[in-house]
Amino acid sequence: MSDSDERGTLRIAGIPIVLPWSSLIGVGVLTWIFAPGFTDGSGTGGYVLAAIFAVLVYGTILLHELAHAGAARSFGFPVHQIRLYALGGYTTYERKVHTPGRELVIALAGPATTLVVAAICWYGGRAIGAILEPGSIITDMLLQLGWVGLVLGIYNLLPGIPLDGGALVKCPVWKISGSEALGTKVGAWSGIVVAIAVFLSPFAIARRLGQDSPDTASVITVAIFAAWLGMGAYDALRRSKMQERLPGLDAGALARQAIAVYRDLPLSEGLSRQSAAGASALIVIDSNGVPTAIANDAAVTAVPAERRPWVSVGSVSRSISPASTLLSSLTGEDLLDAMSDNPAPEYLVLDAAGVVVGVLTMGDVQTALTAP
């Protein structure tokens, strides 16, 4: 059953299905690709049928992503959304107690579903073709959906990230080495090899068939997919570097030293005390010495130097709430999960006894993950 939320986003089984404008580009590209298969592509009728067929192809892509979502939910992972883009889709879910085996199951659920749908379309088309007159539109669409589904299923099983088949490389390496980062890196390099092979495939096929060169449509179509693969693989390589650093993330170690000041203190004086103490953050306290707010870096920077003597620290600070506090013992993915679950511009870092350790921002964590 499906419905829509107040923003018009389609929902299936409670999962938001996002359809950005790039989806229309995908429909247009698929229409152009498949138009020759319907009444030789001439006239308006062939393109209308090809457009209908393109939408049906997107339907199979949606089923593919719903299979990922269903597998993730079966392991208790919350699914945030499914996004369909120009020529594919992506399922966003929250990883909890993640293991190589679970990632492999979630990844392969999509291609497996695509191949099952392809088989249903193929055999359904054959069965209907035996009843209806030869060459009927319904029969042709079902048979072509079967072929397209077969190609998409096999394509998605190619052993390289960002394809689902990348899990066939990543997960065994992860399992054997105990390092997800290494598994991602190996899967990404495999994805680069697959991207090159995909790009060269039309030329290899044309040569095998004794042709001088492949047709332009094939080259353009394959080049688009190869470029997407290459960019996805490169992004995975960058992500593997962050994964390698993930275990080293430590809230207590990353927290910036802060000094406590009263709300009415002039900002210029607060910054002067901060500099003298060698600190890099200001915490506002009340008359009992309890932290109530943290000076916001962006707000502080926005105040011109000549105005800082007349601006109070409290006026450029954000209130502290339970959601904007972190334990100094948080590390790795636990730290990222805590910050993701409770987004805040700044966090007050406390030790187990409730003593202030310092101030931490997502920017500090990102710097630790991406710095050379």
C-alpha positions as CSV (number, residue, x, y, z in Angstrom):
1,M,0.0,0.0,0.0
2,S,1.3,3.5,-0.8
3,D,0.4,7.0,0.2
4,S,2.0,10.4,0.2
5,D,3.2,12.7,2.9
6,E,2.5,16.4,3.1
7,R,5.5,17.1,0.8
8,G,4.2,14.8,-1.9
9,T,6.9,12.1,-1.4
10,L,5.5,8.7,-2.3
11,R,5.7,6.1,0.5
12,I,5.6,2.3,0.2
13,A,5.4,0.3,3.4
14,G,6.3,3.5,5.3
15,I,9.5,4.1,3.3
16,P,9.8,7.5,1.5
17,I,10.4,7.1,-2.2
18,V,12.2,10.2,-3.5
19,L,11.8,11.0,-7.2
20,P,14.1,13.9,-8.1
21,W,14.0,15.7,-11.4
22,S,16.9,13.6,-12.6
23,S,14.5,10.7,-12.8
24,L,12.9,12.4,-15.8
25,I,16.3,12.5,-17.5
26,G,16.5,8.8,-16.9
27,V,13.1,8.2,-18.5
28,G,14.1,10.3,-21.5
29,V,17.4,8.4,-22.0
30,L,15.6,5.1,-21.7
31,T,12.9,6.3,-24.1
32,W,15.6,7.2,-26.7
33,I,17.4,3.9,-26.2
34,F,14.3,1.7,-26.5
35,A,12.3,3.7,-29.2
36,P,13.8,1.7,-32.1
37,G,12.4,-1.5,-30.6
38,F,8.8,-0.2,-30.9
39,T,7.5,0.2,-34.4
40,D,11.0,1.0,-35.7
41,G,11.1,4.2,-33.6
42,S,9.5,6.3,-36.3
43,G,6.6,8.6,-35.5
44,T,5.1,9.6,-32.2
45,G,3.7,6.2,-31.4
46,G,7.0,4.4,-31.1
47,Y,8.3,7.0,-28.6
48,V,5.1,6.9,-26.6
49,L,5.4,3.1,-26.2
50,A,9.1,3.5,-25.4
51,A,8.3,6.1,-22.7
52,I,5.8,3.7,-21.2
53,F,8.4,0.9,-21.3
54,A,10.9,3.3,-19.6
55,V,8.5,3.8,-16.7
56,L,8.1,0.1,-16.4
57,V,11.9,-0.3,-16.3
58,Y,11.9,2.2,-13.4
59,G,9.3,0.1,-11.8
60,T,11.7,-2.9,-11.8
61,I,14.4,-0.6,-10.4
62,L,12.0,0.4,-7.6
63,L,11.4,-3.3,-6.8
64,H,15.1,-3.8,-6.8
65,E,15.5,-1.1,-4.1
66,L,12.6,-2.3,-2.1
67,A,14.3,-5.7,-1.9
68,H,17.4,-4.0,-0.4
69,A,15.1,-2.2,2.0
70,G,13.2,-5.4,3.0
71,A,16.5,-7.2,3.6
72,A,17.8,-4.3,5.8
73,R,14.6,-4.3,7.8
74,S,14.8,-8.0,8.3
75,F,18.0,-7.4,10.3
76,G,16.4,-4.6,12.3
77,F,18.1,-1.8,10.4
78,P,15.8,1.4,10.0
79,V,15.3,2.3,6.4
80,H,15.3,6.1,5.8
81,Q,14.5,6.4,2.1
82,I,14.7,5.1,-1.4
83,R,16.0,7.6,-4.0
84,L,15.5,6.9,-7.7
85,Y,17.9,9.0,-9.9
86,A,18.7,9.3,-13.6
87,L,19.5,5.6,-14.3
88,G,19.3,3.8,-11.1
89,G,18.4,4.0,-7.4
90,Y,19.8,4.0,-3.9
91,T,18.5,2.8,-0.5
92,T,19.5,4.6,2.6
93,Y,19.4,2.6,5.8
94,E,21.0,2.8,9.3
95,R,23.6,0.2,10.0
96,K,23.4,-1.5,13.4
97,V,25.5,-4.4,14.4
98,H,26.7,-4.6,10.9
99,T,28.6,-7.6,9.7
100,P,30.0,-8.8,6.3
101,G,27.3,-11.5,6.1
102,R,24.5,-9.0,6.6
103,E,25.9,-6.6,4.1
104,L,26.2,-9.4,1.5
105,V,22.6,-10.5,2.0
106,I,21.3,-6.9,1.8
107,A,23.4,-6.2,-1.4
108,L,22.4,-9.4,-3.2
109,A,18.7,-9.1,-2.4
110,G,18.4,-6.4,-5.1
111,P,19.9,-8.3,-8.1
112,A,18.1,-11.5,-7.0
113,T,14.8,-9.7,-7.1
114,T,15.6,-8.2,-10.5
115,L,16.4,-11.6,-11.9
116,V,13.2,-13.1,-10.5
117,V,11.1,-10.2,-12.0
118,A,12.9,-10.8,-15.3
119,A,12.0,-14.5,-15.3
120,I,8.4,-13.7,-14.4
121,C,8.2,-11.1,-17.3
122,W,9.8,-13.5,-19.7
123,Y,7.7,-16.5,-19.0
124,G,4.6,-14.3,-18.6
125,G,5.3,-12.9,-22.1
126,R,5.7,-16.3,-23.6
127,A,2.5,-17.5,-22.0
128,I,0.5,-14.5,-23.1
129,G,2.1,-14.7,-26.6
130,A,0.6,-18.1,-27.0
131,I,-2.9,-16.7,-26.4
132,L,-2.8,-13.3,-28.1
133,E,-1.9,-12.6,-31.7
134,P,1.9,-12.6,-32.5
135,G,3.7,-9.3,-32.0
136,S,1.1,-7.8,-29.5
137,I,2.4,-4.8,-27.5
138,I,1.8,-6.6,-24.2
139,T,3.8,-9.6,-25.3
140,D,6.6,-7.4,-26.7
141,M,6.8,-5.3,-23.5
142,L,6.9,-8.3,-21.2
143,L,9.6,-10.1,-23.2
144,Q,11.7,-6.9,-23.4
145,L,11.3,-6.3,-19.7
146,G,12.5,-9.9,-19.2
147,W,15.6,-9.2,-21.3
148,V,16.3,-5.8,-19.7
149,G,15.8,-7.3,-16.2
150,L,18.3,-10.1,-17.1
151,V,20.8,-7.5,-18.2
152,L,20.3,-5.3,-15.2
153,G,20.5,-8.3,-12.8
154,I,23.8,-9.5,-14.3
155,Y,25.1,-6.0,-14.6
156,N,24.4,-5.4,-10.9
157,L,26.3,-8.6,-10.0
158,L,29.5,-7.4,-11.6
159,P,32.2,-7.7,-8.9
160,G,33.0,-4.0,-8.2
161,I,31.8,-1.2,-6.0
162,P,29.4,0.8,-6.4
163,L,27.5,-2.2,-7.9
164,D,25.7,-4.6,-5.6
165,G,28.2,-7.2,-6.9
166,G,30.9,-5.2,-5.2
167,A,29.8,-6.9,-2.0
168,L,31.0,-10.2,-3.5
169,V,34.5,-8.7,-3.3
170,K,34.2,-6.5,-0.3
171,C,32.5,-8.8,2.2
172,P,34.9,-11.8,1.9
173,V,37.9,-9.5,2.2
174,W,36.3,-7.8,5.2
175,K,35.5,-11.2,6.8
176,I,39.0,-12.6,6.3
177,S,40.9,-9.4,7.3
178,G,38.5,-8.1,9.9
179,S,38.8,-4.7,8.2
180,E,35.8,-3.1,6.5
181,A,38.1,-0.4,5.2
182,L,40.3,-2.9,3.4
183,G,37.3,-4.7,2.0
184,T,35.9,-1.4,0.7
185,K,39.3,-0.5,-0.9
186,V,39.6,-3.8,-2.7
187,G,36.0,-3.6,-3.9
188,A,36.5,-0.1,-5.1
189,W,39.6,-1.0,-7.2
190,S,37.7,-3.9,-8.6
191,G,35.0,-1.4,-9.5
192,I,37.5,0.7,-11.4
193,V,38.5,-2.4,-13.4
194,V,34.8,-3.2,-14.1
195,A,34.2,0.4,-15.2
196,I,37.1,0.2,-17.7
197,A,35.8,-3.2,-18.9
198,V,32.3,-1.9,-19.3
199,F,33.5,1.1,-21.4
200,L,35.5,-1.2,-23.7
201,S,32.8,-3.8,-24.1
202,P,31.0,-2.3,-27.1
203,F,34.3,-2.1,-29.0
204,A,35.2,-5.7,-28.1
205,I,31.7,-6.9,-29.2
206,A,31.9,-5.0,-32.5
207,R,35.4,-6.4,-33.2
208,R,34.1,-9.9,-32.4
209,L,31.2,-9.4,-34.8
210,G,33.6,-8.2,-37.5
211,Q,32.4,-4.6,-37.4
212,D,34.7,-1.6,-37.8
213,S,33.1,0.2,-34.8
214,P,30.1,-0.1,-32.5
215,D,27.0,2.1,-33.1
216,T,27.0,5.6,-31.5
217,A,24.0,4.9,-29.2
218,S,25.7,1.9,-27.7
219,V,28.9,3.8,-27.0
220,I,27.1,6.8,-25.4
221,T,24.9,4.5,-23.3
222,V,27.8,2.4,-22.1
223,A,30.0,5.4,-21.5
224,I,27.4,6.9,-19.2
225,F,27.2,3.7,-17.1
226,A,31.0,3.4,-17.1
227,A,31.5,7.0,-15.9
228,W,28.9,6.4,-13.1
229,L,30.8,3.3,-12.1
230,G,34.2,5.0,-12.1
231,M,32.9,7.9,-10.0
232,G,31.3,5.5,-7.5
233,A,34.4,3.5,-7.2
234,Y,36.5,6.6,-6.7
235,D,34.1,7.8,-4.0
236,A,34.4,4.4,-2.3
237,L,38.2,4.7,-2.3
238,R,37.8,8.0,-0.4
239,R,35.3,6.4,2.0
240,S,37.8,3.6,2.7
241,K,40.4,6.1,3.9
242,M,37.8,7.5,6.3
243,Q,36.9,4.0,7.5
244,E,40.6,3.4,8.2
245,R,40.6,6.4,10.5
246,L,37.2,5.6,12.1
247,P,38.5,3.5,15.0
248,G,40.9,6.3,15.9
249,L,38.1,8.8,16.5
250,D,37.8,9.7,20.2
251,A,35.5,12.4,21.6
252,G,37.7,13.1,24.5
253,A,40.9,13.5,22.4
254,L,39.2,15.5,19.7
255,A,37.4,17.9,22.1
256,R,38.7,21.5,21.9
257,Q,39.9,23.1,25.1
258,A,37.3,25.6,26.4
259,I,37.2,28.2,29.1
260,A,34.1,29.1,31.1
261,V,32.7,32.7,31.1
262,Y,29.6,34.5,32.2
263,R,26.9,35.4,29.6
264,D,27.3,39.2,30.0
265,L,31.0,39.2,29.4
266,P,32.0,41.3,26.3
267,L,32.9,39.1,23.4
268,S,36.3,40.9,23.0
269,E,37.2,40.1,26.6
270,G,36.1,36.5,26.2
271,L,38.2,36.0,23.1
272,S,41.1,37.6,24.9
273,R,40.8,35.2,27.8
274,Q,40.4,32.3,25.4
275,S,43.7,33.2,23.6
276,A,45.6,33.7,26.9
277,A,44.5,30.2,28.1
278,G,45.4,28.6,24.8
279,A,41.8,27.5,24.4
280,S,39.7,27.5,21.3
281,A,36.1,27.5,22.6
282,L,34.0,29.5,25.1
283,I,31.4,28.0,27.4
284,V,28.8,30.1,29.1
285,I,28.1,29.2,32.7
286,D,25.4,30.4,35.2
287,S,26.0,31.8,38.7
288,N,26.3,28.2,40.0
289,G,29.0,27.4,37.5
290,V,26.7,25.1,35.4
291,P,27.3,25.2,31.6
292,T,24.3,26.6,29.9
293,A,25.5,27.6,26.3
294,I,28.4,27.3,23.9
295,A,29.7,30.2,21.8
296,N,29.0,29.5,18.1
297,D,32.0,29.8,15.9
298,A,30.1,31.2,12.9
299,A,28.3,33.7,15.0
300,V,31.5,34.8,16.7
301,T,33.3,35.2,13.3
302,A,30.4,37.3,11.9
303,V,30.9,40.0,14.6
304,P,33.3,42.7,13.3
305,A,36.3,43.2,15.6
306,E,35.3,46.8,16.4
307,R,31.9,45.7,17.6
308,R,33.1,42.9,19.9
309,P,33.5,45.1,23.0
310,W,29.8,45.9,22.9
311,V,28.5,42.3,22.1
312,S,28.1,39.8,24.9
313,V,29.3,36.3,24.7
314,G,25.8,35.1,25.5
315,S,24.4,36.8,22.4
316,V,26.6,34.6,20.1
317,S,26.0,31.4,22.0
318,R,23.7,28.4,21.6
319,S,21.9,26.8,24.6
320,I,23.1,23.4,25.8
321,S,20.5,20.6,25.8
322,P,20.9,16.9,26.7
323,A,21.0,16.2,23.0
324,S,24.0,18.5,22.5
325,T,26.2,16.7,25.1
326,L,28.5,13.8,24.5
327,L,30.5,11.4,26.7
328,S,34.2,11.7,26.3
329,S,34.4,7.9,26.1
330,L,32.6,7.7,22.7
331,T,34.8,6.5,19.9
332,G,34.5,5.4,16.2
333,E,31.1,4.6,14.8
334,D,29.5,5.1,18.2
335,L,30.6,8.7,18.2
336,L,29.3,9.3,14.6
337,D,26.0,7.6,15.5
338,A,25.6,9.8,18.6
339,M,26.2,13.0,16.6
340,S,24.0,11.8,13.7
341,D,21.1,10.9,16.0
342,N,21.3,14.4,17.7
343,P,22.6,16.9,15.2
344,A,23.9,20.1,16.8
345,P,26.3,22.9,15.8
346,E,28.4,22.3,18.9
347,Y,28.6,19.6,21.5
348,L,29.6,19.8,25.2
349,V,31.9,16.8,25.9
350,L,31.7,15.5,29.5
351,D,33.6,12.7,31.3
352,A,31.8,10.0,33.2
353,A,31.7,12.2,36.3
354,G,30.0,15.0,34.4
355,V,33.1,17.2,34.3
356,V,33.6,19.3,31.2
357,V,36.3,18.0,28.9
358,G,35.8,20.5,26.0
359,V,33.7,21.3,23.0
360,L,33.4,19.3,19.8
361,T,31.8,20.0,16.4
362,M,31.0,17.8,13.4
363,G,33.6,19.9,11.6
364,D,36.3,18.8,14.0
365,V,35.3,15.1,13.3
366,Q,35.3,15.7,9.6
367,T,38.8,17.2,9.7
368,A,40.0,14.2,11.7
369,L,38.6,11.9,9.1
370,T,39.8,13.7,6.0
371,A,43.0,15.5,6.9
372,P,46.1,14.4,4.9
